[in-house]
Amino acid sequence: MLQELERYFDYFVGKRTEEIGQLILMRNLYYRKLVNSKRCSFEEMLKSIPDSCRELLFDFEEKVNYQATFANEIIYRQGLLDGLNFRNTTLNNHVQEHFVGEFEEGTRIR
């Protein structure tokens, strides 16, 4: 039963995170302004640096995006766990270790 709960929880978090990104954030005017401002700044940086550094800038942007995505998913998962307020300590510890605990490099949160 715990494995089924884990699979459902993982699926739910992935779908909800996707929904927040597509439906809620993109409707928010302030968020869209931030995205556009970031895009403009990035384009200005591209114009200002030599060609030899462009790959490094793209790599940096990709890592920043992965870091933000990872942090947001962990925060969402922890918030969901806090909201559920598990009373069973054993279940709570198991779920927390599985969904919020240590992640190894190269693992992907779905």
Summary of the structure (lengths in Angstrom):
residues: 110
radius of gyration: 18.2
end to end distance: 20.3
largest distance: 57.6
contacts: 231
relative contact order: 0.12
helix: 83%
strand: 0%
